Amino acid sequence: MNAIFYVQKQENEPDSPIAAHFDLAAKIAADCYRQGQRVFIYTENKTDAHLIDEYLWQFEANSFVPHNLQGEGPHNGAPVEIGDSTPVGNRKILINLALHVPDFIRRFNQVYDFVPFQEEQKQAARERYKQLRQLGANISTIDIEH
């Protein structure tokens, strides 16, 4: 398993409609979709799942990302599925927006995770990093400046 942690180096923009790491997660999901990959976006709760779902609907028409919340959409799900519980389908990419490492993480070949600027979220990210390292994941980090 490979994991990439995106480290947020500064506070969110005050007028941003969504947290910087949610924005980046949506863009990563869009890139993966364009590469023909199926993605699961794991959220802490249903509120966050609905937030990222609504944000993806706001993408420009030429940037549309077919997605659905768990339990909605086509039989095998859209290319990007969003939820806060164990996914049913076979997907190889996980975008983790939850504060913990999900029990089902070993199913995925590639994991994207985030280290937000806020201290409590940063601490939770450190714990996820340690857990993934203990699971033998190949981990890299990328600093983001916005």
C-alpha positions, 0 to 999 in steps of 0.5 A, spaced: 500 500 500 502 506 498 500 513 502 500 520 500 499 525 506 498 532 504 501 537 509 497 544 509 502 549 511 497 555 512 490 556 515 484 556 510 482 562 506 477 565 510 472 566 504 473 559 502 466 555 502 470 548 504 476 546 508 482 546 504 483 539 505 476 537 502 477 542 496 484 538 495 480 531 496 475 533 491 481 535 486 484 528 487 478 524 486 477 528 479 484 526 477 483 519 479 476 519 475 480 522 469 485 516 469 479 511 469 480 509 476 474 508 481 475 512 488 472 511 495 472 518 499 471 516 506 468 521 511 468 522 519 460 522 518 454 523 514 455 531 514 462 531 511 459 526 506 454 530 504 459 536 504 464 533 499 458 530 495 455 537 494 462 540 493 463 535 487 456 537 484 459 545 484 464 543 479 464 546 472 460 542 467 466 540 463 470 538 470 464 533 472 466 527 476 460 522 476 459 520 484 454 518 489 453 517 496 453 510 499 447 506 497 445 511 492 446 511 484 447 505 480 448 498 482 455 498 482 456 505 484 459 511 480 466 512 479 467 516 485 463 513 492 462 517 498 461 515 505 462 514 512 462 506 513 465 500 509 465 500 502 461 495 498 464 495 491 471 493 489 475 500 489 483 501 489 484 508 491 481 511 498 481 518 500 481 519 507 477 525 510 476 521 517 480 522 523 482 515 524 484 509 519 478 505 517 478 498 519 478 496 511 484 500 509 488 494 507 483 493 501 486 499 497 493 500 493 493 507 494 491 512 500 490 519 500 490 523 507 491 530 509 494 533 515 490 540 516 493 546 519 488 546 525 492 542 531 487 537 533 486 535 526 494 535 525 495 530 531 489 525 529 493 525 522 500 524 526 496 517 529 494 515 522 501 516 519 503 512 525 498 506 524 499 506 516 507 505 517 505 500 522 501 496 517 507 497 512 505 502 507 510 506 503 508 513 505 510 520 502 508 527 504 507 533 500 507 540 503 501 544 500 501 552 501 494 554 500 
